[in-house]
């Protein structure tokens, strides 16, 4: 499990204004038994993992399942913790810290469909290696590498 933090995540006046989010590394095994990861692409964005804000009083694992379903139309079994990233975003014209906790999510049912109301323009299954090549943000790539190690079992799976 990794904790990947942006060094600027704790700077600025809004240290108490943490945005808490949860995301999923949604996976399945294809007909040949290979692991595939579901990535989404938001309007004007890059390929990434589904995630979203945790509602007040909502349990983290329930938030993961809800966000995955809302953004991809996939229902899944929320499994073990993969890791957490903390970084700074601009919200309402000011810097805010955002913390996203990622879990493995085994796809159970549904067919991936982009959800326009969530500003998702594409959803697609990728083999693990191809998913890592598509993801531009290092913090998200690191989460997928950690997920690969959990899914394949062993630290050697974290390489590349």
Secondary structure, 3 states (H helix, E strand, C coil): CEEEECCCCCCCCCCCCCEEEEEEEEEEECCCCCEEEEEEEECCCCEECCEEECCCCCCHHHHHHHHHHHHHCCEEEEEEEEEEEEEEEEECCEEEEEEEEEEEEEEEECCCCCCHHHCEEEEEEEEHHHHHHHCCCHHHHHHHHHHHHHHHCCHHHHCC
